[in-house]
Amino acid sequence: MPQDMPPTGGYAQVQYKRNVPARGFKPFYYMVGMHAIMAYGFYKYFHGVREQRELAREKMWGRLYLTPLLQAEEDRDQVRRYYADKAREKELLGTEQKVYNSDRFVRPTFVYTPSQVTQ
């Protein structure tokens, strides 16, 4: 009896690995996508920082320009209160009395106190 010999061309390969198809994209495409998203995010971030800086500068200059106007309004209010106090004092006392011993102007201060003191 002749010995069994391999077929001509050899035996077929023994499949010992799983043949699972790859799901999803290749890692290179994920890296490209991630870098594109990050580049867009940095672009938006830097434009946002620039806009915030511009708004802060505009706010600062607006406050600088409004300060004299607000100071003038406060001065007008204090003058109005001063003359109203003088008129009220004249009405109550019948005559104007000097509060200070000099003619130097002393800026009036208004202090708001609670109506009832708690202990």
Secondary structure, DSSP 8 states (H G I E B T S, - for coil): -------TT-------S------S--HHHHHHHHHHHHHHHHHHHHHHHHHHHHHHHHHHHHHHHHHHHHHHHHHHHHHHHHHHHHHHHHHHHSS---SSSSSS----------SS---
